[in-house]
Amino acid sequence: MKLLKKLIVTLAFVPALALASSGGYPLDRAPERTTDLAALQNGAKLFVNYCLNCHSAVSMRYNRLRDIGLTEDQIKNNLLFTGEKIGELMKTSLSAKDAKEWFGAVPPDLSVIARAKASGEGTGADWLYTYLRTYYKDESRPTGWNNMLFPNVGMPHALWELQGVRGAKFEEVKDAHDASKTEHKFAGFETLTPGKMTAVEYDNAVGDLVAYLQWMGEPAQNDRKRLGVWVVMFMALLATLAWRLNASYWKEVK
């Protein structure tokens, strides 16, 4: 009984601990678009144009994009720029040496980033959707950028041309537990330079990009889910037949 109480208390604190681990910034829910081929195609375009310059996706081949409705000609003409072949892996041309010199670390591979970022706060898609929408200008940082979800991030804002340049507003508020102390509290963003997209258009584009990253983490996920429904139905039918057979068998014994 005591062990059960300890377990309940521990589970009750898990969300709070997870929130504290990310700096306390809440996650926004990412739109579910993994079955929307148009969104996935737009996300693939954004990924190749903005992410693949520094990051790789070595578990994905270009020809796998046929699964989201693209033809080989469309892939070759719109997504291959440096002489890659359609059957090659999605690798960046940025060397590890240059990456470490410019950013302080080698950018991570993004093949399963949407799965790796899942936590008690939300899905990996929620984390990515929030992260890509909370960059702001910070001249104190080496890259000139910072992020509300990932404070002191080493990655610059790759999508700044689309979103524009924003600043973060902070205000001093009294500590809830000690009136003699003040806290540096986030009070919102302000637009410094408009981007190519409106706020709504940018959020929609990020939703498409995140959907693509979700799909890339497991391209067969939609087939798995559809198959799973049939498996559950079959198991339910099998369990019903076994239950009635058992009842019929024991009726004669009794």
VENUR-V953843 format. One record per backbone hydrogen bond with DSSP energy under -1.0 kcal/mol. CO is the residue of the C=O (numbers start at 1). NH is the residue of the N-H. E is the energy in kcal/mol with one decimal. If there is no record, write none. Layout:
co = [CO	CO]
nh = [NH	NH]
e = [E	E]
//
This chain:
co = [1	2	3	4	5	6	7	8	9	13	14	15	16	17	19	20	33	36	37	38	39	40	41	42	43	44	45	46	47	47	51	51	56	57	60	61	62	63	64	65	65	66	71	72	73	74	75	85	86	88	89	90	95	96	97	98	99	100	112	113	115	122	123	124	125	126	127	128	130	131	134	136	138	144	146	156	157	159	160	161	162	165	165	166	167	169	171	173	178	181	183	185	188	190	193	198	199	200	201	202	203	204	205	206	207	208	209	210	211	212	213	215	218	220	221	222	223	224	225	226	227	228	229	230	231	232	233	234	235	236	237	238	239	240	241	242	243	244	245	246	247	248	249	250]
nh = [5	6	7	8	9	10	11	12	13	17	18	19	20	21	24	23	36	40	41	42	43	44	45	46	47	48	49	50	51	52	54	55	110	60	90	64	65	66	67	68	70	69	75	76	77	78	79	88	63	62	91	57	99	100	101	102	103	104	116	117	118	119	127	128	129	130	131	132	133	134	148	146	141	138	136	158	160	163	164	196	197	192	193	137	190	187	185	183	181	175	173	171	169	167	165	202	203	204	205	206	207	208	209	210	211	212	213	214	215	216	217	218	221	224	225	226	227	228	229	230	231	232	233	234	235	236	237	238	239	240	241	242	243	244	245	246	247	248	249	250	251	252	253	254]
e = [-2.0	-2.3	-2.1	-2.2	-2.3	-2.4	-2.5	-1.8	-1.2	-2.5	-2.5	-2.3	-2.2	-1.8	-2.2	-1.5	-1.5	-2.4	-2.5	-2.1	-2.5	-2.3	-1.9	-2.3	-2.4	-2.4	-2.2	-2.5	-1.7	-2.3	-1.4	-2.7	-3.0	-2.1	-2.4	-1.5	-1.9	-1.4	-2.0	-1.3	-1.4	-1.6	-2.2	-2.6	-2.7	-1.8	-2.2	-2.1	-1.6	-2.0	-1.4	-3.5	-2.4	-2.2	-1.8	-2.6	-2.9	-1.2	-2.3	-1.7	-1.1	-2.6	-1.8	-2.4	-2.6	-2.1	-2.8	-2.5	-1.1	-1.3	-2.1	-2.4	-1.8	-2.2	-2.3	-1.2	-1.3	-2.3	-3.1	-2.3	-2.2	-3.1	-2.1	-3.8	-2.5	-4.0	-2.9	-4.0	-1.9	-2.7	-2.3	-2.7	-3.4	-3.1	-2.4	-2.7	-2.4	-2.1	-2.3	-2.8	-2.1	-1.8	-2.4	-2.8	-2.0	-2.1	-2.2	-2.4	-2.6	-3.0	-1.4	-1.1	-2.2	-2.6	-2.3	-2.2	-2.7	-2.4	-1.5	-1.2	-2.3	-2.5	-2.2	-2.4	-2.7	-2.3	-2.2	-2.8	-2.6	-2.0	-2.4	-2.5	-2.3	-2.3	-2.4	-2.4	-2.2	-2.4	-2.4	-2.4	-1.3	-1.1	-1.2	-2.4]
//
